Amino acid sequence: MIIDFSKLSTIKIGSKIDVKIIDEDNYNNEIIIGRASNSLVCGGDIGILSDRYDFIEIVGDKLKVGAKTKNSKLYNFTRKFDIAGFEFLSKLPGSIGGTIKMNAGMKNYEISNNLISINGIDKNNFEFGYRYSNINFPIFWVEFEIKKGFQKELVLNFERMRKNQPKLPSLGSTFKNPKEDYAGRLIEAVGLKGEKFGGVEFSKIHSNFLVNINNGNCSDVIKAIKEAKKRVFEEFGINLEEEVKIY
C-alpha cells in the first residue's frame, strides 16, 4: 500500500512509501507510524496498523481503545460520556498509539495519567516522563481508568494555550523544553527566530516551531534541527532533544 506521508504530516512534508499493514500476528520489526502528525517520515521499513485497532469500548470500569484511534475521536467519545482526563486531546492531533509512545499532553495533563495497561501489560512496567516513555514495542490497544466529570473549562484553557502557536503547517514543538528553560527562548537567543532553511523556517510567532513556508522537504527540516542543536550547545552548553520523530 503506497502512502504519501506529506498528506498526513501536519507539516505537509514526507515521502511516498510502500507500507505494510500490521496486526499482532504479522509484525516483523517495522517502524509503525500512526497519523504522522508530529513525525517526519522520509524513508525506512514502515508499517501502519490495521483498521481493527480503530475502536473505543467501555469494558466494565475501563476504557479500551485501539492504538489507531484518532485523538479527536477519543476526545469526542469522552465528552459524550462525561469521562474526565482527556480534555487536552481536543487540540492534540495524532492517534492514541503515538500519543502513548511519546506520553503526549499539555502542561501537567499527560495521556499516561489515566493509563492502566498497554496490550494487556500493566502500566507500572513502563517508565513515563515529560514527552517520554521507554516503550520499545508496537502498541495495539490500551486500557484507561474511567473517571467521571468531563471539564469543559479545561478545554477552553487548552484552546487559549494554542492561540500563541503558528497557523502555518508545522510538527508542533520541535524540541522538548530543557529543565528550567524553554527551547523557544534558546532558539531565539541564538538568532534563529525567523531563520529560513530552504522551504522551512523557525516561526516568527514561536521559535520552537518549524513551519513549512514554501514546499519544504525532509532535508530542510533536518538541516534546521541540526543547526539549532549546534548553536544552542555552542552558546549555552545545552543539548536540545527533539520532540518530533524523524524516520
CYANA upper distance limits for C-alpha pairs under 8 A (distance plus 0.5 A):
  1 MET  CA     18 ASP  CA      5.74
  1 MET  CA     19 VAL  CA      5.90
  1 MET  CA     20 LYS  CA      7.22
  1 MET  CA     21 ILE  CA      8.36
  2 ILE  CA     16 LYS  CA      7.00
  2 ILE  CA     17 ILE  CA      5.91
  2 ILE  CA     18 ASP  CA      4.76
  2 ILE  CA     19 VAL  CA      6.61
  3 ILE  CA     16 LYS  CA      5.95
  3 ILE  CA     17 ILE  CA      5.96
  3 ILE  CA     18 ASP  CA      6.90
  3 ILE  CA     19 VAL  CA      7.40
  4 ASP  CA      8 LEU  CA      7.90
  4 ASP  CA     14 GLY  CA      7.40
  4 ASP  CA     15 SER  CA      6.34
  4 ASP  CA     16 LYS  CA      4.61
  4 ASP  CA     17 ILE  CA      7.00
  5 PHE  CA      9 SER  CA      6.49
  5 PHE  CA     12 LYS  CA      8.31
  5 PHE  CA     13 ILE  CA      7.48
  5 PHE  CA     14 GLY  CA      5.21
  5 PHE  CA     15 SER  CA      6.04
  5 PHE  CA     16 LYS  CA      6.58
  5 PHE  CA     17 ILE  CA      8.11
  5 PHE  CA     36 ALA  CA      7.72
  5 PHE  CA     41 VAL  CA      6.92
  6 SER  CA     11 ILE  CA      8.06
  6 SER  CA     12 LYS  CA      4.99
  6 SER  CA     13 ILE  CA      4.74
  6 SER  CA     14 GLY  CA      4.65
  6 SER  CA     15 SER  CA      6.87
  6 SER  CA     16 LYS  CA      8.28
  7 LYS  CA     12 LYS  CA      6.47
  7 LYS  CA     13 ILE  CA      8.15
  7 LYS  CA     14 GLY  CA      8.33
  8 LEU  CA     12 LYS  CA      7.50
  8 LEU  CA     35 ARG  CA      6.71
  8 LEU  CA     36 ALA  CA      6.40
  8 LEU  CA     37 SER  CA      7.09
  9 SER  CA     13 ILE  CA      6.82
  9 SER  CA     14 GLY  CA      7.55
  9 SER  CA     35 ARG  CA      7.70
  9 SER  CA     36 ALA  CA      5.49
  9 SER  CA     37 SER  CA      5.14
  9 SER  CA     38 ASN  CA      7.29
  9 SER  CA     39 SER  CA      7.05
  9 SER  CA     40 LEU  CA      7.49
  9 SER  CA    171 LEU  CA      7.97
 10 THR  CA     36 ALA  CA      8.07
 10 THR  CA     37 SER  CA      5.51
 10 THR  CA     38 ASN  CA      7.30
 10 THR  CA    169 PRO  CA      6.19
 10 THR  CA    170 SER  CA      6.13
 10 THR  CA    171 LEU  CA      6.19
 11 ILE  CA     37 SER  CA      8.31
 11 ILE  CA    169 PRO  CA      4.77
 11 ILE  CA    170 SER  CA      4.48
 11 ILE  CA    171 LEU  CA      5.79
 11 ILE  CA    211 VAL  CA      7.23
 11 ILE  CA    212 ASN  CA      6.55
 12 LYS  CA    169 PRO  CA      6.88
 12 LYS  CA    170 SER  CA      8.16
 12 LYS  CA    212 ASN  CA      7.83
 13 ILE  CA     40 LEU  CA      7.37
 13 ILE  CA     41 VAL  CA      8.46
 13 ILE  CA    215 ASN  CA      8.35
 13 ILE  CA    216 GLY  CA      7.17
 13 ILE  CA    217 ASN  CA      6.22
 13 ILE  CA    218 CYS  CA      7.12
 14 GLY  CA     40 LEU  CA      6.49
 14 GLY  CA     41 VAL  CA      5.65
 14 GLY  CA     42 CYS  CA      5.90
 14 GLY  CA    217 ASN  CA      7.61
 14 GLY  CA    218 CYS  CA      7.08
 15 SER  CA     41 VAL  CA      6.80
 15 SER  CA     42 CYS  CA      5.51
 15 SER  CA     43 GLY  CA      7.19
 17 ILE  CA     43 GLY  CA      7.41
 17 ILE  CA     46 ILE  CA      8.11
 18 ASP  CA     46 ILE  CA      8.15
 19 VAL  CA     45 ASP  CA      7.96
 19 VAL  CA     46 ILE  CA      5.78
 19 VAL  CA     47 GLY  CA      5.47
 19 VAL  CA     48 ILE  CA      7.26
 20 LYS  CA     46 ILE  CA      7.13
 20 LYS  CA     47 GLY  CA      5.00
 20 LYS  CA     48 ILE  CA      6.80
 21 ILE  CA     47 GLY  CA      6.29
 21 ILE  CA     48 ILE  CA      5.74
 21 ILE  CA     49 LEU  CA      6.18
 21 ILE  CA     50 SER  CA      6.07
 22 ILE  CA     26 ASN  CA      6.69
 22 ILE  CA     27 TYR  CA      6.31
 22 ILE  CA     32 ILE  CA      8.47
 22 ILE  CA     47 GLY  CA      6.58
 22 ILE  CA     48 ILE  CA      6.24
 22 ILE  CA     49 LEU  CA      5.19
 22 ILE  CA     50 SER  CA      6.02
 23 ASP  CA     27 TYR  CA      6.79
 23 ASP  CA     49 LEU  CA      6.63
 23 ASP  CA     50 SER  CA      6.33
 23 ASP  CA    140 PHE  CA      8.19
 24 GLU  CA    140 PHE  CA      7.85
 30 GLU  CA     45 ASP  CA      5.94
 30 GLU  CA     46 ILE  CA      5.97
 30 GLU  CA     47 GLY  CA      6.20
 31 ILE  CA     44 GLY  CA      8.10
 31 ILE  CA     45 ASP  CA      6.57
 31 ILE  CA     46 ILE  CA      5.31
 31 ILE  CA     47 GLY  CA      6.32
 32 ILE  CA     46 ILE  CA      6.40
 32 ILE  CA     47 GLY  CA      5.16
 32 ILE  CA     48 ILE  CA      5.83
 32 ILE  CA     49 LEU  CA      7.63
 32 ILE  CA    138 PRO  CA      7.53
 33 ILE  CA     46 ILE  CA      7.44
 33 ILE  CA     47 GLY  CA      6.76
 33 ILE  CA     48 ILE  CA      5.94
 33 ILE  CA     49 LEU  CA      8.30
 33 ILE  CA     98 GLY  CA      8.16
 34 GLY  CA     48 ILE  CA      6.86
 34 GLY  CA     49 LEU  CA      7.84
 34 GLY  CA     68 LYS  CA      6.94
 34 GLY  CA     94 GLY  CA      7.45
 34 GLY  CA     95 SER  CA      6.46
 34 GLY  CA     97 GLY  CA      7.38
 34 GLY  CA     98 GLY  CA      6.69
 35 ARG  CA     70 LYS  CA      8.32
 35 ARG  CA     94 GLY  CA      5.47
 35 ARG  CA     95 SER  CA      6.34
 36 ALA  CA     40 LEU  CA      7.56
 36 ALA  CA     41 VAL  CA      7.88
 36 ALA  CA     94 GLY  CA      7.27
 37 SER  CA     93 PRO  CA      6.60
 37 SER  CA     94 GLY  CA      5.70
 37 SER  CA    171 LEU  CA      7.09
 38 ASN  CA     94 GLY  CA      8.05
 38 ASN  CA    171 LEU  CA      5.16
 38 ASN  CA    172 GLY  CA      6.95
 38 ASN  CA    244 VAL  CA      5.92
 38 ASN  CA    245 LYS  CA      7.09
 39 SER  CA    171 LEU  CA      7.38
 39 SER  CA    244 VAL  CA      6.23
 39 SER  CA    245 LYS  CA      5.19
 39 SER  CA    246 ILE  CA      6.31
 39 SER  CA    247 TYR  CA      8.11
 40 LEU  CA    218 CYS  CA      7.65
 40 LEU  CA    244 VAL  CA      8.01
 40 LEU  CA    245 LYS  CA      6.67
 40 LEU  CA    246 ILE  CA      5.21
 40 LEU  CA    247 TYR  CA      6.66
 41 VAL  CA    246 ILE  CA      6.55
 41 VAL  CA    247 TYR  CA      5.35
 42 CYS  CA    218 CYS  CA      6.89
 42 CYS  CA    246 ILE  CA      7.96
 42 CYS  CA    247 TYR  CA      6.15
 43 GLY  CA    247 TYR  CA      6.51
 44 GLY  CA    247 TYR  CA      7.08
 49 LEU  CA     53 TYR  CA      7.29
 49 LEU  CA     67 ALA  CA      8.47
 49 LEU  CA     68 LYS  CA      6.89
 49 LEU  CA    140 PHE  CA      8.33
 50 SER  CA     68 LYS  CA      8.34
 51 ASP  CA     68 LYS  CA      7.57
 52 ARG  CA     66 GLY  CA      8.26
 53 TYR  CA     65 VAL  CA      8.35
 53 TYR  CA     66 GLY  CA      4.77
 53 TYR  CA     67 ALA  CA      6.21
 53 TYR  CA     68 LYS  CA      5.71
 53 TYR  CA     69 THR  CA      7.41
 53 TYR  CA    140 PHE  CA      6.89
 53 TYR  CA    141 TRP  CA      7.33
 54 ASP  CA     65 VAL  CA      8.04
 54 ASP  CA     66 GLY  CA      5.49
 54 ASP  CA     67 ALA  CA      7.13
 54 ASP  CA     68 LYS  CA      5.24
 54 ASP  CA     69 THR  CA      4.92
 54 ASP  CA     70 LYS  CA      8.32
 55 PHE  CA     65 VAL  CA      6.18
 55 PHE  CA     66 GLY  CA      5.58
 55 PHE  CA     68 LYS  CA      8.30
 55 PHE  CA     69 THR  CA      6.56
 56 ILE  CA     63 LEU  CA      7.62
 56 ILE  CA     64 LYS  CA      6.31
 56 ILE  CA     65 VAL  CA      5.05
 56 ILE  CA     66 GLY  CA      7.03
 56 ILE  CA     69 THR  CA      8.14
 56 ILE  CA     74 LEU  CA      7.86
 57 GLU  CA     63 LEU  CA      6.36
 57 GLU  CA     64 LYS  CA      5.60
 57 GLU  CA     65 VAL  CA      6.93
 58 ILE  CA     62 LYS  CA      6.41
 58 ILE  CA     63 LEU  CA      5.22
 58 ILE  CA     64 LYS  CA      6.68
 59 VAL  CA     63 LEU  CA      6.56
 59 VAL  CA     64 LYS  CA      7.16
 61 ASP  CA    145 GLU  CA      7.41
 61 ASP  CA    146 ILE  CA      6.50
 62 LYS  CA    143 GLU  CA      6.80
 62 LYS  CA    144 PHE  CA      6.16
 62 LYS  CA    145 GLU  CA      5.64
 62 LYS  CA    146 ILE  CA      6.02
 63 LEU  CA    143 GLU  CA      5.92
 63 LEU  CA    144 PHE  CA      5.48
 63 LEU  CA    145 GLU  CA      6.87
 63 LEU  CA    146 ILE  CA      6.77
 64 LYS  CA    141 TRP  CA      7.58
 64 LYS  CA    142 VAL  CA      6.31
 64 LYS  CA    143 GLU  CA      4.97
 64 LYS  CA    144 PHE  CA      7.01
 65 VAL  CA     69 THR  CA      7.49
 65 VAL  CA     96 ILE  CA      8.37
 65 VAL  CA    141 TRP  CA      6.11
 65 VAL  CA    142 VAL  CA      5.94
 65 VAL  CA    143 GLU  CA      6.78
 65 VAL  CA    144 PHE  CA      8.49
 66 GLY  CA     96 ILE  CA      7.86
 66 GLY  CA     97 GLY  CA      8.30
 66 GLY  CA    140 PHE  CA      6.59
 66 GLY  CA    141 TRP  CA      4.78
 66 GLY  CA    142 VAL  CA      6.99
 67 ALA  CA     95 SER  CA      7.18
 67 ALA  CA     96 ILE  CA      5.42
 67 ALA  CA     97 GLY  CA      4.71
 67 ALA  CA     98 GLY  CA      8.25
 67 ALA  CA    139 ILE  CA      6.65
 67 ALA  CA    140 PHE  CA      5.57
 67 ALA  CA    141 TRP  CA      5.50
 67 ALA  CA    142 VAL  CA      7.52
 68 LYS  CA     95 SER  CA      6.19
 68 LYS  CA     96 ILE  CA      6.77
 68 LYS  CA     97 GLY  CA      6.85
 68 LYS  CA    140 PHE  CA      8.19
 69 THR  CA     73 LYS  CA      7.18
 69 THR  CA     74 LEU  CA      7.60
 69 THR  CA     95 SER  CA      5.91
 69 THR  CA     96 ILE  CA      6.28
 69 THR  CA     97 GLY  CA      8.42
 70 LYS  CA     74 LEU  CA      7.07
 70 LYS  CA     93 PRO  CA      8.19
 70 LYS  CA     94 GLY  CA      6.43
 70 LYS  CA     95 SER  CA      4.59
 70 LYS  CA     96 ILE  CA      6.68
 71 ASN  CA     75 TYR  CA      6.63
 71 ASN  CA     89 LEU  CA      6.28
 71 ASN  CA     90 SER  CA      8.13
 71 ASN  CA     92 LEU  CA      7.22
 71 ASN  CA     93 PRO  CA      6.80
 71 ASN  CA     94 GLY  CA      6.33
 71 ASN  CA     95 SER  CA      5.50
 71 ASN  CA     96 ILE  CA      6.33
 71 ASN  CA     99 THR  CA      8.50
 72 SER  CA     76 ASN  CA      6.68
 72 SER  CA     89 LEU  CA      6.84
 72 SER  CA     90 SER  CA      6.56
 72 SER  CA     91 LYS  CA      8.37
 72 SER  CA     92 LEU  CA      7.97
 72 SER  CA     93 PRO  CA      7.63
 73 LYS  CA     77 PHE  CA      6.71
 74 LEU  CA     78 THR  CA      6.65
 74 LEU  CA     86 PHE  CA      8.34
 74 LEU  CA     89 LEU  CA      8.29
 75 TYR  CA     79 ARG  CA      6.66
 75 TYR  CA     86 PHE  CA      6.57
 75 TYR  CA     87 GLU  CA      7.02
 75 TYR  CA     89 LEU  CA      6.13
 75 TYR  CA     90 SER  CA      6.42
 76 ASN  CA     80 LYS  CA      6.64
 77 PHE  CA     81 PHE  CA      6.77
 78 THR  CA     82 ASP  CA      6.23
 78 THR  CA     83 ILE  CA      5.21
 78 THR  CA     84 ALA  CA      7.55
 78 THR  CA     86 PHE  CA      7.45
 78 THR  CA    150 PHE  CA      7.78
 79 ARG  CA     83 ILE  CA      6.79
 79 ARG  CA     87 GLU  CA      8.34
 79 ARG  CA    150 PHE  CA      6.60
 82 ASP  CA    148 LYS  CA      6.25
 82 ASP  CA    149 GLY  CA      5.92
 82 ASP  CA    150 PHE  CA      5.28
 83 ILE  CA    146 ILE  CA      6.83
 83 ILE  CA    147 LYS  CA      6.09
 83 ILE  CA    148 LYS  CA      5.07
 83 ILE  CA    149 GLY  CA      6.07
 83 ILE  CA    150 PHE  CA      5.52
 84 ALA  CA    146 ILE  CA      7.92
 84 ALA  CA    147 LYS  CA      5.85
 84 ALA  CA    148 LYS  CA      5.89
 84 ALA  CA    149 GLY  CA      5.51
 84 ALA  CA    150 PHE  CA      4.70
 84 ALA  CA    151 GLN  CA      7.14
 85 GLY  CA    109 TYR  CA      8.16
 85 GLY  CA    113 ASN  CA      8.21
 85 GLY  CA    114 ASN  CA      7.26
 85 GLY  CA    147 LYS  CA      7.81
 85 GLY  CA    150 PHE  CA      7.72
 86 PHE  CA     90 SER  CA      8.48
 86 PHE  CA    111 ILE  CA      7.93
 87 GLU  CA    150 PHE  CA      7.68
 87 GLU  CA    151 GLN  CA      7.47
 87 GLU  CA    152 LYS  CA      8.12
 87 GLU  CA    154 LEU  CA      6.93
 87 GLU  CA    155 VAL  CA      6.09
 88 PHE  CA     92 LEU  CA      7.37
 88 PHE  CA    105 GLY  CA      7.11
 88 PHE  CA    106 MET  CA      6.93
 88 PHE  CA    109 TYR  CA      7.49
 88 PHE  CA    154 LEU  CA      7.99
 88 PHE  CA    155 VAL  CA      6.96
 88 PHE  CA    158 PHE  CA      6.85
 89 LEU  CA     93 PRO  CA      8.11
 89 LEU  CA    105 GLY  CA      8.11
 90 SER  CA    155 VAL  CA      7.39
 91 LYS  CA    158 PHE  CA      7.80
 91 LYS  CA    159 GLU  CA      7.56
 91 LYS  CA    162 ARG  CA      8.30
 92 LEU  CA    105 GLY  CA      8.23
 94 GLY  CA     98 GLY  CA      7.48
 94 GLY  CA     99 THR  CA      7.41
 95 SER  CA     99 THR  CA      6.67
 96 ILE  CA    100 ILE  CA      6.51
 97 GLY  CA    101 LYS  CA      6.66
 97 GLY  CA    139 ILE  CA      6.15
 97 GLY  CA    140 PHE  CA      7.67
 97 GLY  CA    141 TRP  CA      8.17
 98 GLY  CA    102 MET  CA      6.78
 99 THR  CA    103 ASN  CA      6.20
 99 THR  CA    104 ALA  CA      5.56
 99 THR  CA    105 GLY  CA      8.49
 99 THR  CA    111 ILE  CA      7.45
100 ILE  CA    104 ALA  CA      7.08
100 ILE  CA    111 ILE  CA      6.69
100 ILE  CA    112 SER  CA      7.22
100 ILE  CA    133 SER  CA      8.30
101 LYS  CA    132 TYR  CA      7.70
101 LYS  CA    133 SER  CA      6.39
101 LYS  CA    134 ASN  CA      8.40
101 LYS  CA    135 ILE  CA      6.85
101 LYS  CA    139 ILE  CA      8.46
102 MET  CA    131 ARG  CA      5.55
102 MET  CA    132 TYR  CA      5.35
102 MET  CA    133 SER  CA      6.32
103 ASN  CA    110 GLU  CA      6.65
103 ASN  CA    111 ILE  CA      6.23
103 ASN  CA    112 SER  CA      6.58
103 ASN  CA    128 PHE  CA      7.26
103 ASN  CA    129 GLY  CA      7.67
103 ASN  CA    130 TYR  CA      7.56
103 ASN  CA    131 ARG  CA      5.41
103 ASN  CA    132 TYR  CA      5.93
103 ASN  CA    133 SER  CA      6.69
104 ALA  CA    110 GLU  CA      6.23
104 ALA  CA    111 ILE  CA      6.48
104 ALA  CA    131 ARG  CA      6.01
104 ALA  CA    132 TYR  CA      8.44
105 GLY  CA    109 TYR  CA      5.95
105 GLY  CA    110 GLU  CA      4.68
105 GLY  CA    111 ILE  CA      6.53
105 GLY  CA    131 ARG  CA      8.16
106 MET  CA    110 GLU  CA      7.02
106 MET  CA    158 PHE  CA      8.10
109 TYR  CA    113 ASN  CA      7.77
111 ILE  CA    115 LEU  CA      7.43
112 SER  CA    128 PHE  CA      7.70
114 ASN  CA    144 PHE  CA      5.85
114 ASN  CA    145 GLU  CA      5.79
114 ASN  CA    146 ILE  CA      8.16
115 LEU  CA    123 LYS  CA      7.16
115 LEU  CA    142 VAL  CA      8.07
115 LEU  CA    143 GLU  CA      6.70
115 LEU  CA    144 PHE  CA      4.94
115 LEU  CA    145 GLU  CA      6.78
116 ILE  CA    122 ASP  CA      6.65
116 ILE  CA    123 LYS  CA      5.84
116 ILE  CA    142 VAL  CA      8.06
116 ILE  CA    143 GLU  CA      5.90
116 ILE  CA    144 PHE  CA      5.58
116 ILE  CA    145 GLU  CA      6.70
117 SER  CA    121 ILE  CA      5.60
117 SER  CA    122 ASP  CA      4.86
117 SER  CA    123 LYS  CA      5.17
117 SER  CA    142 VAL  CA      6.12
117 SER  CA    143 GLU  CA      5.71
117 SER  CA    144 PHE  CA      7.65
118 ILE  CA    122 ASP  CA      7.08
118 ILE  CA    123 LYS  CA      7.03
118 ILE  CA    139 ILE  CA      7.21
118 ILE  CA    140 PHE  CA      8.28
118 ILE  CA    141 TRP  CA      6.70
118 ILE  CA    142 VAL  CA      4.97
118 ILE  CA    143 GLU  CA      7.11
119 ASN  CA    139 ILE  CA      7.01
119 ASN  CA    140 PHE  CA      6.58
119 ASN  CA    141 TRP  CA      5.74
119 ASN  CA    142 VAL  CA      6.23
120 GLY  CA    141 TRP  CA      8.48
120 GLY  CA    142 VAL  CA      7.64
120 GLY  CA    143 GLU  CA      8.27
121 ILE  CA    125 ASN  CA      7.82
126 PHE  CA    133 SER  CA      7.64
126 PHE  CA    134 ASN  CA      6.80
126 PHE  CA    135 ILE  CA      7.17
127 GLU  CA    133 SER  CA      5.98
127 GLU  CA    134 ASN  CA      6.11
127 GLU  CA    135 ILE  CA      8.29
128 PHE  CA    132 TYR  CA      6.17
128 PHE  CA    133 SER  CA      4.97
128 PHE  CA    134 ASN  CA      7.48
129 GLY  CA    133 SER  CA      6.78
131 ARG  CA    176 LYS  CA      7.98
131 ARG  CA    243 GLU  CA      7.75
151 GLN  CA    155 VAL  CA      7.57
152 LYS  CA    156 LEU  CA      7.15
153 GLU  CA    157 ASN  CA      6.86
154 LEU  CA    158 PHE  CA      6.76
155 VAL  CA    159 GLU  CA      6.73
156 LEU  CA    160 ARG  CA      6.80
157 ASN  CA    161 MET  CA      6.83
158 PHE  CA    162 ARG  CA      6.90
159 GLU  CA    163 LYS  CA      7.17
160 ARG  CA    164 ASN  CA      8.46
164 ASN  CA    205 ILE  CA      7.65
164 ASN  CA    206 HIS  CA      7.80
165 GLN  CA    205 ILE  CA      7.21
165 GLN  CA    206 HIS  CA      6.70
165 GLN  CA    209 PHE  CA      8.48
166 PRO  CA    170 SER  CA      8.46
166 PRO  CA    203 SER  CA      7.51
166 PRO  CA    205 ILE  CA      6.43
166 PRO  CA    206 HIS  CA      7.23
166 PRO  CA    209 PHE  CA      7.97
166 PRO  CA    211 VAL  CA      8.34
168 LEU  CA    211 VAL  CA      6.38
168 LEU  CA    212 ASN  CA      7.13
168 LEU  CA    213 ILE  CA      7.78
169 PRO  CA    211 VAL  CA      5.99
169 PRO  CA    212 ASN  CA      5.94
169 PRO  CA    213 ILE  CA      8.35
170 SER  CA    209 PHE  CA      6.99
170 SER  CA    210 LEU  CA      6.22
170 SER  CA    211 VAL  CA      5.06
170 SER  CA    212 ASN  CA      6.78
171 LEU  CA    209 PHE  CA      7.68
171 LEU  CA    210 LEU  CA      7.46
171 LEU  CA    211 VAL  CA      8.13
171 LEU  CA    244 VAL  CA      7.23
172 GLY  CA    209 PHE  CA      6.42
172 GLY  CA    210 LEU  CA      8.23
172 GLY  CA    244 VAL  CA      8.27
173 SER  CA    208 ASN  CA      6.05
173 SER  CA    209 PHE  CA      5.77
173 SER  CA    210 LEU  CA      8.37
173 SER  CA    243 GLU  CA      7.01
173 SER  CA    244 VAL  CA      7.72
174 THR  CA    208 ASN  CA      6.08
174 THR  CA    209 PHE  CA      6.13
174 THR  CA    210 LEU  CA      7.08
174 THR  CA    225 ILE  CA      8.45
174 THR  CA    242 GLU  CA      6.41
174 THR  CA    243 GLU  CA      5.98
174 THR  CA    244 VAL  CA      6.09
175 PHE  CA    183 ALA  CA      6.76
175 PHE  CA    208 ASN  CA      7.12
175 PHE  CA    240 LEU  CA      6.86
175 PHE  CA    241 GLU  CA      6.01
175 PHE  CA    242 GLU  CA      4.73
175 PHE  CA    243 GLU  CA      5.15
175 PHE  CA    244 VAL  CA      7.48
176 LYS  CA    183 ALA  CA      7.12
176 LYS  CA    240 LEU  CA      7.59
176 LYS  CA    241 GLU  CA      6.26
176 LYS  CA    242 GLU  CA      6.50
176 LYS  CA    243 GLU  CA      5.69
177 ASN  CA    181 ASP  CA      6.74
177 ASN  CA    182 TYR  CA      5.31
177 ASN  CA    183 ALA  CA      5.41
177 ASN  CA    240 LEU  CA      8.36
178 PRO  CA    182 TYR  CA      6.67
178 PRO  CA    183 ALA  CA      7.09
178 PRO  CA    238 ILE  CA      8.34
178 PRO  CA    240 LEU  CA      7.48
181 ASP  CA    185 ARG  CA      8.20
182 TYR  CA    186 LEU  CA      7.01
183 ALA  CA    187 ILE  CA      6.65
183 ALA  CA    207 SER  CA      8.47
183 ALA  CA    208 ASN  CA      6.57
183 ALA  CA    240 LEU  CA      7.88
184 GLY  CA    188 GLU  CA      6.64
184 GLY  CA    206 HIS  CA      7.07
184 GLY  CA    207 SER  CA      5.21
184 GLY  CA    208 ASN  CA      4.87
184 GLY  CA    209 PHE  CA      8.48
185 ARG  CA    189 ALA  CA      6.51
185 ARG  CA    207 SER  CA      7.79
186 LEU  CA    190 VAL  CA      6.95
186 LEU  CA    232 VAL  CA      6.96
187 ILE  CA    191 GLY  CA      7.23
187 ILE  CA    192 LEU  CA      6.14
187 ILE  CA    193 LYS  CA      7.10
187 ILE  CA    207 SER  CA      6.63
187 ILE  CA    208 ASN  CA      7.39
187 ILE  CA    228 ALA  CA      6.99
187 ILE  CA    232 VAL  CA      7.31
188 GLU  CA    192 LEU  CA      5.93
188 GLU  CA    193 LYS  CA      5.39
188 GLU  CA    207 SER  CA      6.49
190 VAL  CA    231 ARG  CA      6.86
190 VAL  CA    232 VAL  CA      7.01
190 VAL  CA    235 GLU  CA      7.76
191 GLY  CA    195 GLU  CA      8.17
192 LEU  CA    202 PHE  CA      6.97
192 LEU  CA    207 SER  CA      7.96
192 LEU  CA    228 ALA  CA      7.82
193 LYS  CA    201 GLU  CA      8.48
193 LYS  CA    202 PHE  CA      5.82
193 LYS  CA    203 SER  CA      6.68
193 LYS  CA    204 LYS  CA      6.16
193 LYS  CA    206 HIS  CA      8.34
193 LYS  CA    207 SER  CA      5.68
194 GLY  CA    201 GLU  CA      6.38
194 GLY  CA    202 PHE  CA      5.55
194 GLY  CA    203 SER  CA      5.84
194 GLY  CA    204 LYS  CA      5.30
194 GLY  CA    207 SER  CA      7.98
195 GLU  CA    201 GLU  CA      5.87
195 GLU  CA    202 PHE  CA      6.16
195 GLU  CA    203 SER  CA      8.43
196 LYS  CA    200 VAL  CA      6.24
196 LYS  CA    201 GLU  CA      4.64
196 LYS  CA    202 PHE  CA      7.29
197 PHE  CA    201 GLU  CA      6.31
197 PHE  CA    220 ASP  CA      6.08
197 PHE  CA    221 VAL  CA      7.97
197 PHE  CA    223 LYS  CA      7.62
197 PHE  CA    224 ALA  CA      6.47
198 GLY  CA    214 ASN  CA      8.41
198 GLY  CA    216 GLY  CA      6.87
198 GLY  CA    220 ASP  CA      6.04
199 GLY  CA    212 ASN  CA      6.59
199 GLY  CA    213 ILE  CA      6.10
199 GLY  CA    214 ASN  CA      4.96
199 GLY  CA    215 ASN  CA      5.90
199 GLY  CA    216 GLY  CA      4.26
199 GLY  CA    217 ASN  CA      7.46
199 GLY  CA    220 ASP  CA      7.12
200 VAL  CA    210 LEU  CA      6.92
200 VAL  CA    211 VAL  CA      5.94
200 VAL  CA    212 ASN  CA      5.04
200 VAL  CA    213 ILE  CA      5.92
200 VAL  CA    214 ASN  CA      7.24
200 VAL  CA    215 ASN  CA      8.34
200 VAL  CA    216 GLY  CA      5.84
200 VAL  CA    220 ASP  CA      6.91
200 VAL  CA    221 VAL  CA      7.22
201 GLU  CA    210 LEU  CA      5.99
201 GLU  CA    211 VAL  CA      6.04
201 GLU  CA    212 ASN  CA      7.33
201 GLU  CA    213 ILE  CA      7.48
201 GLU  CA    224 ALA  CA      8.26
202 PHE  CA    206 HIS  CA      8.11
202 PHE  CA    207 SER  CA      5.80
202 PHE  CA    208 ASN  CA      7.24
202 PHE  CA    209 PHE  CA      6.29
202 PHE  CA    210 LEU  CA      5.10
202 PHE  CA    211 VAL  CA      6.88
203 SER  CA    207 SER  CA      5.61
203 SER  CA    208 ASN  CA      7.77
203 SER  CA    209 PHE  CA      6.10
203 SER  CA    210 LEU  CA      6.41
203 SER  CA    211 VAL  CA      6.53
210 LEU  CA    221 VAL  CA      8.09
212 ASN  CA    216 GLY  CA      6.13
216 GLY  CA    220 ASP  CA      6.67
216 GLY  CA    221 VAL  CA      8.03
217 ASN  CA    221 VAL  CA      7.16
218 CYS  CA    222 ILE  CA      6.76
219 SER  CA    223 LYS  CA      6.49
220 ASP  CA    224 ALA  CA      6.72
221 VAL  CA    225 ILE  CA      6.73
222 ILE  CA    226 LYS  CA      6.68
223 LYS  CA    227 GLU  CA      6.70
224 ALA  CA    228 ALA  CA      6.74
225 ILE  CA    229 LYS  CA      6.76
226 LYS  CA    230 LYS  CA      6.61
227 GLU  CA    231 ARG  CA      6.63
228 ALA  CA    232 VAL  CA      6.53
229 LYS  CA    233 PHE  CA      6.57
229 LYS  CA    239 ASN  CA      6.99
229 LYS  CA    240 LEU  CA      6.11
230 LYS  CA    234 GLU  CA      6.67
231 ARG  CA    235 GLU  CA      6.56
232 VAL  CA    236 PHE  CA      6.15
232 VAL  CA    237 GLY  CA      7.33
232 VAL  CA    238 ILE  CA      6.72
232 VAL  CA    239 ASN  CA      7.76
232 VAL  CA    240 LEU  CA      7.88
233 PHE  CA    237 GLY  CA      4.73
233 PHE  CA    238 ILE  CA      5.24
233 PHE  CA    239 ASN  CA      6.11
233 PHE  CA    240 LEU  CA      8.12
